[in-house]
């Protein structure tokens, strides 16, 4: 998991409010994930929630006092005012139908609800309940009310529920909640901006079972998709491989050949300005006559495949509203900069990300090192995690 190596939430103060749902046990896993990427966490519980998980379980993971009726203390900040003022962001998860209804009407008849009402922090809420309760007109009206109040609602999911019925209403996956928290705490530099990212390597058919491809893992492109999502962009990720779990709001399109990449890009272009981050490794040459069946090895001592030049996607796309970011992978250190710089004019790129491959940043590695090149400047990005490199690329693009 790309996020496991990051410190995106270092020193960020996350207050989690838990209400009485069987899904409460999943919050323990969420806390573990948050702690690993540097977050500080406090918990406030409703009294009914304590029937499912004891405060001690949360205290063991967070290393902080859980706020509930027996622990409230006005000689410290362990009270609904102190915890409300402490938080950078407030997550309510799981949120029952009862809790959601009371929030929508401003009712504060327990410590959890009082803390919510006292907090000015941005708020996210992750519902969890039976399908009929979720779809009830009253619940839908209450969800709309709290959305209008500024709460961000994390979508429920369909699965086999605790009531032994299949339907919508399950708490979102912990990783999806994590994605939402990181986005909420990130600067929205790319809000209302559209970004298309390509990743993986193209697969060009030789016959029905064989292809020409390359060693691109798709990890850097996946990290780019995450970074631009966290920064507020509308992200479309077009790739032949998906090595990482991605947020639900990232539109993913699976492709194979260079033609598939090209068609998917053009099908998602509109008249609005669009960033194209062309991180995919597209084959330079493809079989001229791909076979429509499996080539049999019997009676063949050798196999000759005639190749022809493949489409150059960046050079072919000439729309004026397209801001093209190219990627170049090279082993030739002496000429790499010249090769990459030529893409600015030849392919109309606003920026080129040069990756000079070596043992420490080979294909599938967790880290990368790059040189970012525009028409006016160059910037060296020293070896760092691929997610950190992605944020650096996003920041560099805003300056060109």
LINDA-V594315 format. One record per run of one state. SS is the DSSP state (alpha for helix, beta for strand, coil for the rest). FROM is the first residue (numbers start at 1). LEN is the number of residues. Records with the same first field share a line. If there is no record, write none. Layout:
SS=FROM-LEN  FROM-LEN
This chain:
coil=1-1  6-7  19-3  37-3  46-2  52-3  63-4  68-12  87-2  96-1  105-6  119-3  128-3  136-1  149-3  155-2  161-5  171-3  185-9  200-1  202-2  206-5  213-6  231-3  240-11  255-3  268-6  279-2  282-3  288-19  310-3  317-5  331-5  347-4  357-2  362-5  374-4  398-3
alpha=2-4  22-15  48-4  55-8  80-7  97-8  111-8  131-5  137-12  174-11  219-12  258-10  313-4  336-11  359-3  386-12
beta=13-6  40-6  67-1  89-7  122-6  152-3  157-4  166-5  194-6  201-1  204-2  211-2  234-6  251-4  274-5  281-1  285-3  307-3  322-9  351-6  367-7  378-8
